[in-house]
Amino acid sequence: MKFLLFVFLLPLMSFSQFLSTKEDSLRGSITKERVWWDVVEYRLDITPDISNKKIKGKNDIFFKAISNSLKMQLDLQRPMKIDSVLFEGKKLLVESLKDVWYVSMPSLPVCDSIYQLSVYFSGVPQEAKLAPWDGGWVWSIDDLGRPFVSVACQGLGASSWYPCKDHQSDEPDRGAEITLRSRNNLIGVSNGRLISNELSEDFNRITKWKVKNPINNYNIIPSFGYFKSFSEIYKGEKGPLDCQYWVLDYDLEKAKDQFLQVTKMLSCFEYWFGPYPFYEDSYKIIQAPFLGMEHQSGIAYGNGFSNGYKLRDLSESGWGLKWDFILVHESGHEWFGNSITSKDIADMWVHEAFTNYSEVLFTECEYGKLAGQEYLVGLRHNILNDKPIIGEFDVHNQGSSDMYYKGSNMLHMIRQLVKDDEKFRLMLREMNKKFYHQTVSGVEVEGFINNYFSIDFSKVFNQYLRTVDVPAFEYQLLENKIKYRWSNCVEGFDMSYRNNNGVLLNCSTDWVTVENNKGVDYFIPNDNFYVRKRKVID
């Protein structure tokens, strides 16, 4: 049951051998039809037909030409279809190749100029069977039998329901505007700030939301429900931050009580990571008909207004039942995943390792350092060591789900090797400052950490991100001496090991021999290190 629970936690993690196809390459790489244009802004206008599970809409795509081309690649997955594309008042020729749509431009765009393309689309979007893990639209009802609708599409991709440049490396620089149309008291809620809420003469409700900051495609999400809202002000590092909560009307009082945890979480994360990255767009939680997702400035929440992960502690340490997993984990993604985004999903460890470690840090903030350590160690039973954490590049392929728990344990070991919690904290803050609102590669993150500490952790990254092997700390007791080394590891693995007495052992794949000091037990396991311990008998 542990394994099943763990699998259900992770969106769209495949545990089978990945075989790439031409479609994977078109989706996962920067093709020549993608490379020449940069997304500036999306302006979406969405009307759902809830009874028939259909949608129709328009996406005004503002883009900047960075080179010349007469063909543009847009992505929209079947059975959705592009109805028409207008450019400067003229309808353009569109050809499709499965989920890729090629738009023929009427003339060569001028470099550095900004253009608008209006894309009209409609159809029956993929329906999620078990959101958020399989992805798609969620056509649900609330406890009173009323429509309760949202979307979860990380992994599956935003192109599962709207036309876009569906690649993590290109976010709309000026953000997005989302207009939602619904009936009567059914309210549409999305990312960013509410800029208008109107009821038309034919009783259609029109809400318009504005995101000012760059945003991942899969984070732009419409939600529809019979919502009520409340708000509070968090006094943060950059000033007052308005926190808004949109929940079903009958859950209002439960939410007011459960979301008292928000300001504690924000205070902890700002201390460790720096200011919340989206003050301009507010902090928002939106109740969802599924467990949760990290939708930027509009976190999806469906954890039942209870602590833990659906009333369970994923660490089995007891600490995970003292706070709301979805509230904490998905909020951690505002820093790692939403502000700092991996260019390729093969590097999703940049999102998940740091965010999983944010759970450890929140536990530490609330209950002390030992509690955080016990929570981290407890998570290790979820590690599979089935395949490398880093996936295949340019083919839309994620690596192992170990990016969560094994990834966070790797970060914790780096913290131990630095042996300076304040310096480690300042590294996390500087990382968020340097890569603020940027897409990055995993290699860039590795290089930043190495340079910040002036320590080469390359072998550590290679070991834990690119292999499935857990290093074994081998030792041998001699009459007056002790020998030790690393085995089951990458060539040249030289991570130091700090035992439970605080003694730092400089260790490599070659045997190291030291005097046998009877007063020091070098080999008491240190739970802060995710390694094996093995006694060698001569």
Secondary structure, DSSP 8 states (H G I E B T S, - for coil): -HHHHHHHHSTT---S-----HHHHHHHS--HHHHTEEEEEEEEEEEEEGGGTEEEEEEEEEEEESS--SEEEEE--TT-EEEEEEETTEE--EEEETTEEEEE-SS---TT-EEEEEEEEEE---B-SSTTTS-EEEEEE-TTS-EEEEEE-TTT-GGGTS-B---TT---TT-EEEEEEEETT-EEE-SSEEEEEEE-TTSEEEEEEEE-S---GGG---EEE-EEEEEEEEEETTEEEEEEEEEEGGGHHHHHHHTTHHHHHHHHHHHHH-S-TTGGG-EEEEE-SSSEE--TTSEEE-STT-SBBTTB-TTSSSGGGSSBHHHHHHHHTTTBTTTEEESSGGGTHHHHHHHHHHHHHHHHHHH-HHHHHHHHHHGGGG----S-SS--TTTT----GGGTHHHHHHHHHHHHHHT-HHHHHHHHHHHHHHTTTEEE-HHHHHHHHHHHHT---HHHHHHHHH-----EEEEEE-SSEEEEEEESS-TT----EE-TTS-EE---SS-EEEE--TT--TTS--TTS--EEEE---
